[in-house]
């Protein structure tokens, strides 16, 4: 089993943006993301460090493995673009 990295909520949002998730809205410290195909909605806390259990639950909801997340986190920052829908 791959050990989950210690990352912030914003780092996770950037990684999820690379697989089609976009920020729909934010309420307080929670960002709501959605993906149209296949339809999926996620809530990501905007914390400096996400707990491992929280990160694992978000990955499960996004139907991603920890290995896939690791690969997305390795992509250079220049390619990271997250759209904010208003």
ChimeraX attribute file (.defattr): number of C-alpha atoms within 10 A of each C-alpha:
attribute: neighborCount
match mode: 1-to-1
recipient: residues
	/A:1	5
	/A:2	8
	/A:3	9
	/A:4	16
	/A:5	15
	/A:6	13
	/A:7	16
	/A:8	17
	/A:9	22
	/A:10	17
	/A:11	18
	/A:12	20
	/A:13	23
	/A:14	21
	/A:15	24
	/A:16	25
	/A:17	20
	/A:18	16
	/A:19	12
	/A:20	15
	/A:21	24
	/A:22	24
	/A:23	23
	/A:24	16
	/A:25	14
	/A:26	15
	/A:27	9
	/A:28	7
	/A:29	10
	/A:30	15
	/A:31	19
	/A:32	17
	/A:33	22
	/A:34	20
	/A:35	18
	/A:36	10
	/A:37	8
	/A:38	9
	/A:39	9
	/A:40	13
	/A:41	16
	/A:42	20
	/A:43	17
	/A:44	21
	/A:45	22
	/A:46	19
	/A:47	14
	/A:48	12
	/A:49	15
	/A:50	20
	/A:51	16
	/A:52	14
	/A:53	10
	/A:54	12
	/A:55	22
	/A:56	16
	/A:57	12
	/A:58	16
	/A:59	18
	/A:60	12
	/A:61	13
	/A:62	19
	/A:63	10
	/A:64	14
	/A:65	13
	/A:66	17
	/A:67	13
	/A:68	12
	/A:69	16
	/A:70	15
	/A:71	10
	/A:72	18
	/A:73	19
	/A:74	9
	/A:75	12
	/A:76	8
	/A:77	10
	/A:78	6
	/A:79	9
	/A:80	16
	/A:81	13
	/A:82	16
	/A:83	12
	/A:84	11
	/A:85	9
	/A:86	6
